[in-house]
Amino acid sequence: MAPRLSKRGRLVVALIATVAILAPLAWLWQSSLVAKSYSVMEMGYLDYGGGPAGGHDHEAGARSVADITVNTTRKADLRVDLVAAQQNLIIGGKSVPGYTLNGTSPGPTITAREGQLVEVHLRNASVKAGVTLHWHGYDVPAAMDGVAGVTQDEVPIGGEFTYRFVANQIGTYWYHSHQVSNPQVIGGLFGTLVVLPKAGRGDPVDVVAAAHSYAGMKTINGEVGDLKVPAKPGQQVRVRVINTDNGPIETWADTPFRVLAIDGFPVNGPTEVTDRSVTVTAGGRADLGVTVPSDGKAVRVQISKGTAVVIGAGDPVAPPQPAAALDLLSYGRPTALPFDPATANRHFDYSIGHRPGFVRGAPGLWWSINGHLYPHVPMYVVREGDVVIMHIDNHSGELHPMHLHGHHAVVLARNGVAATGSPWWMDSVNVLEGETYDIAFVANNPGIWLDHCHHLKHAAQGMVAHLMYEGIDTPYRIGGAADNRPD
């Protein structure tokens, strides 16, 4: 019979057991803390994707992200002044707290021609937490990306910042704050950007339809209800659907339509769609082409179930939502890519999970990247000119709209099935639970770029990684005197 422990012995055993349990938890808690001011260059671990390792963070002679700009001596072809304010909005007859740009939400549509140098002057009149502007889907120079604490400091009340970039990508894009981005974008601090071809008239009828929910009210361009667009029989109409919410939407029509572009990039050889909807992921865009019937009957393009663009005279009933969504993996006609993914020299994994742990000292269930919680997330390292393949898999239990700044990628495969249609170029992709995507891009835009979930609440909870070019550094810090809070 084993000897009984004394009272003191039992106390010692209990203390040892308690330490054995609490010590790892204390270490996990301590390691999850972030300083009041820190650089993204100090976060996580470097992932070279099987490529060569080289100079990286804070190296002597590194180029500052702040210096990566367009020609500073070139005069702007298009100048826009934007004033950001924090104020109540009238949406559907109700007053809701929010934000405006030049007194409206959404802010003004900026329309440029290909090749123009665009200059946007931002002034913060009254946004208490500060503001920036990120050009979603536009591959601007790194200093213009508008991410507080990474590419600039937030613009405080009374402060100003000037964004300059060349409009060298035609298509449909949008801009939004990337300082405390989740509440500011939800509150309406965004606008739209359209870049037209250098020459030609474009479509006879061109419609911007920015979908956004304010306090649970679905709107198009800030207005509850349908958007009425005049058009003549036989006219071609381009509807630029922009999803500014945190979740995906479906769009479809009561007449055959074509998908002309995804995330600004044209679809090659688009064919008519009659029995499918188009999924527009959070942050994503889809340009739909419809023709007004020769009898002048109005056309209805649904922007989710709650709103629609009505083209022509009349008020047609809402068509039922199709049972299935169009598969962009096989839509359109294939054509050669401008690079060969088979020559990729960087291969990265972006594995999305959900596990218990501590983030910024708070216990809970948190999103993980490659098994790691923020801030111990990967810093994907590339060199200019690299060909990159990234494998994304989602086993987190929820869908995630993944968005890479500064680059467009082409989808190679989904769930191991190779793409067979038009090249599917995207900057935002809807990754469902259990799905995998293989995407490829050329590292041709030096900087430090976010690669994050565009369900912005998820990003605020730590679902953020970065793509970093060797030899690039940033002088900006998250937190600190500027109180930079990108998510």
N, C-alpha and C positions, 0 to 999 in steps of 0.2 A: 504494500500500500504506500503510495507516494506521500512524502511528508507534506503537511499543510504549511502554506506560506504564512508568515507572520503578518500582522496588520501592516507593518511597515513595508514588508516585501510586496504585498498586494498593491500598496500605493505606488511603489516603484514600477511595478509591471504596468499599472494603469497609466502612469506618466509616460513610460516608454511607448506604449501603444498610442497614446494621444499624440506624442511627438511624431511617431511614424506616420500618422494620418495627416496631421496638420502641416508638417514640414514641407511635403511636396505641394500642398495647396498654397502655402505661404510663398514658396518659390514661384509657382505659377502666377500667383497674384502679383508678386513683385516684378516678374518679367513682363507682365502685360502693361505695366505703367509706362506712360510716355511723359517726357519732360514738358514743362510749360512752353518751351520753345525748342523745336527740333527740325532737322532737315530730312527730306525724304531720302537723301543720300545716306543717311545713317540707319535707315529702316531695313529690317529683314536680312535677306541673304542674296548673294549674287548668283544668278543662273545664266551660264554661258551657252546653254542649249547645245552642248557638244562642240561648240566652236572654240576658237583660240581665246584664252584669257589674256587680258591686257590692262592698260591703264584705265582707272575708273575714278571713283569718288574722291573729290578734293585733291586730285593730283596736281603737282606743280605745273603751271602752264596750261591748265584746262581752260577750255573756252566757256565763257558764261552763257547760259541760256538767254540772258537779257540782251546779249549782243547779236542774237540770230534774228535779224530783221530784213526787210526789203530795203532797197536803195533809198537812203534817207534824203538824198538830194532830188529825187524825182517828185515832181508836182502831182498831186492827187487829181485823178480824172473825175472822181465822184466823192463829195464830202457830205457826211451826214452828222448832225448834232443830235445827241440823245441825252435827255435829262431823266434820271431815275428818281422815283419818289415812292414813299411808303404812305398809302392812303386807302380809304375805303373805295370799293368798286361797286357799281350798280350792275348786277347780273340778274337777268330775268325779273327785274323790278325789286330785287332784294339788295340790301347793302351788306357786303362781305368785306372783311379786311384783306388787303392785298398790296400789290405794287403796280406801278405804271412806268412806262417809258414815253416821254412826251405827252403825258396825261392820259394815255390809253393802255389797255391790256387786251390783246397783245400790243406790243409796240409796233411802230411802222414797219411795213414790208420794205426792205432795202432791195431795189432792183438794179442790177449792174449788167454791163455788157462784158463778154469775154475779153480779157486783156486789159481792162481798166484797172487802175490802181485805186482801191477803195480806202478812204480814210474816215474812220468813225470816231468822233470826239464824244466821250462819255463824261458826264458830270453827275455827281451824286448830290441831289438836293436834300433828301431826307431819309434815306434808307439807313436805319440805325446800326445794323450789323455790318454795313459796308457792302460793296457790290463789285462784281467784275462782269465781263462778257466773254463767254466761250462760244466759238463759232462751230456749232455742232455739225460734224461731217465735212467741214472745210479744212483742207490740209494747209493751214496757214504756217508761216514761220513760227518757230517755237516761242519766241518772245511775245507773240500775239495770241497765244492759246487761251489766255484768260483764266488760268487756274490759280486761285489765291494760295500763296505759300509755295508754289512750284515755279510758275512763270512770271508772277508779279505779286505785289502786295495788294490787298483789297483797297478799294477806293473809298475813303471815309466820307462822311458828310462834308460837303464843301470841296472835296477833292476832285481831280480830273485825271483822265487817262486817254491816250489816243492810240487806236488800233489801225494798223496799215497792212494791207495785203493786196496782192494782185489776184484779180478774179480770173484764174486760169482753169477753173472747173465749172462747166456749165451745169445747170441742174437746180434742184430744190434742196434747200438747207434751212437751218434756223439758228438763232443765237439765244443764249440764256445765261443767267448768272451762274458762276461756279464758286461763289462764296456762300456758305450755308445753303447749298444749292437746293436741297429738298424742300424746305419751306418757301424759299424764294421763287422757285419755279412753280410749285403748287399754287402760290399766291399770284402768279401771273407775270413774273419778271422775265419775259421772253419776247421774241419777235421772229419774223421770218426773213429769209434771204433767198432771192431768186437771181440766178445768173443766166442771161440769155446769150445765144450765139452772137458772135461778133457781127455777122451780117445776116440779113433776112428778117422777115417779119415775125417768124415763129407761128404759133397756132393762132387762127382767127379769134378764138375765145380762150383765154388763159385764166384759170381760176385757182387762187390759193385757198386751201381749206385746212386751217390749223385746228385740230381737235384738242379741246382742253376741258377739264372738269374743274369748276369752281364751287367749292362747298357742296359737292355732290351734284351740281347742275352741269349737264353736258352742253357744250357750246361749239359753234364753228366761228372762228375769228372773234371770239369773245361775246357772241350773241346766242341766246337760247333760241331754239327752233331751227327751221330750215333756212338755208342760204339760197335765195332766188337769183338766178343768173339769166339775163335775156340772151337769146340766141335765135338765129334764123334757121329755117329748114335746110338741111344738108351741111350745115357748118360743122367743122371739126372742133372739138373742145378738149382741152387738156385740163384735168383736175389734179392739182398738186396736193395730195393728202399728206399732212404732217401730224404725227402723233406726239404730242408734248406731254402726255400723261405717263404714269409710272408702269402701266400695264399695256398689253397688246390690245389692238382693236381690229375688227374685221370691216372691210369695205367691199361693196358689191353694187350691182346696178340692175335696173329692170330692162336693159337692152344689152346686146353684145358689146363688149369693151376689150381694149387691149391694154396690157401693162407696158407702158412706154419706158419707164425708168424705175429703178430701185435705188434709194439712197443717193440720188443725183446722177447715177450712171445709167446710160441708155441700155435697154434690153435689145439684143440682136435678134431680128426676125420675130417680133412679137406676133402672136396669132390671137384670134378672137376667143374670148372667154365668155361662156354662157351659163355655166352651172356651178361656178366656184366663187368663193369669196377670196379676197387677198388679205393675208395677215400683215398688219403693219405693226412692228414691234415698238416698244417704248423708245422714243427718240428717232424712230425710223421714218422714212418717207416712201411713198409710192405714187408715181404719176400715172393716171388712168386716161386713156384716150377713148372718147365716145363721139358718135356722129348723131346729130339731131335728125330724126326721121324726116323724110321728104314731105310728109303730111303735116309737119310742124308739131306733132305730139310731143309733150314735155318728156324729158328723160329724168329719172330719179337715180342719183348715186348715193347710196346709203353710206354714211360715215359712222358705223356702228348702228345699233338699233334705234338710238335716241335722236339722231340728227341726220340730215341729208342735204345734198346739193341738188336743187331742182333747176334744170336747164330748159329754158323755153317757157312758153305760155301754158298755164294749167297747173293743176295740183294732183299729180298721180298718186295713187295709194302706194304705201310702202311694200316693196316686193319681199317675199319671205327670204330669210337668210338661207343660203345654200347649205347643204348638209356637210360639205367638205370644203377645205381651203385649197387654192391653187398651189401646186408643188413647184416652187421656183427652181428646184434642182433639175427639172426636166423641161422647163418652159423656155420657148424660144429656140433659136438655131445656134448651134455651137460655132465658135470661131476661135482663131489662135489667140493665145495669151501673149502679152508683151514680154513675158519672161518664162523660164522653164522651171516649174516647181521641182522637177527631178534633180536640179542642181542645188537644192537647198543645203546651206551649210550651218543653219541653226534650226534645231528642233526643240520646241518648248511644249510643256504640258501645263494646262490650266484646268486643274481638277477642282470642281466646286462641291464642297460638302457642308455639313451642318453638325456641329458637335458642341458638347459642354466645355466650358472653360471660362477664362477671364479676358475681357477686352477693356483696356483703359481702366483696369482695376475693378470692373463690374462683373459679377458672376452671371452666367446665363448660357443659353444655347445660341451659338454664334456661327456665322458663315465662315467657312474655311477655304483656303486656297492651297492646294497640294498638301492638305492636312494641317496647315499652319493658320494660326489666328493673327489678326492685326495686332501689333505692327510687324510681326515676324513673317512677312509675306515675301514672295520672290521679287527681285529686281531683275527683269529680263534684259540681258546685255547684248547689244549688237554693234556692229561696225557699219558705217555707211557703205552701201552696195551689197550687203548680205541679202541672200534669199532666205526667207524665214517661213517655216511651217509651224503652226501652233495647233495642238490637239486639245480641244475643249471637251470636257465631259462633266455632266451634271448628275450628281447622286445626292442632292441636298433635300429633295422632297418638294421643291417649288421650281417654277420656271424663272429664268434670269435673262434679261435683255442685255447682252454683253456689248460694250462699246469701247473701241480702241481710238484714242485721240491721234490726230496727225497723219493717219494712213487709211487707205482703203485696202481691204483684203478681198480675195476671191475665194469662194467656197469650193473646195475640192471634193468633199464627201460629207454625207450625213449618215450616221450609224453604219459607217463602213461602205455605204453605197455611193459610187462615184457620180459626180455631176455629169449630165448628158445634154443639157440645154445650153442656152446662152450663158456666157460667163456671168456668174452671180456675184457682182461686186457689191460690197456692203461695208458700212462702218458700224452698223448695229444689227445684231442677230438674236433671234428669239430661241433660247436653248431650253427645251422642255425637260422636265424630270426624266432621267433615264436616257437622254439623247447625248450623242457625241457629234462634234463637228471638227473637220480638218480644214483649216483655212491657210492661205499663203499670201505673203506680201513681200515687196522689196523694201528694204530699209533705206529710204531715199529722202528722209526729212529729219536731219539731225536735231536732237533735243532730248527732253525728258517728258514722257507722255503717259498720261493715265490710261489704264486698261481696267475698266471697272464695270460693275453692274449698273445699268441705267434705270433700274428701279431705285431711285435716289435714296430712299430710306435704307435699302440694303447697303448702298455705298457708305452711308453715314454710320452703319453698323460694322464697317470694316471690310467690305468686299471690294477692295481697291488694291491693285498692283500697279507697277510702272514698267514701261519700256524705256531703257536708257541707252544712249549712244556713248561708246567709249570716248573719253576726252571731253565730255560735256559736264558742266557743274552748274549749280544754281546758288545764287546769293540769298534766295528767299527762304523763309522758315515758316513752318506751320506754328500757329500760336504767336507768342512773342508780343512785342509792343504793337505790331500791326493787327494782332488778333486774327490772323489768317485761318480760316476754317473752310477748306475747299468743298467739304461734303456736308 
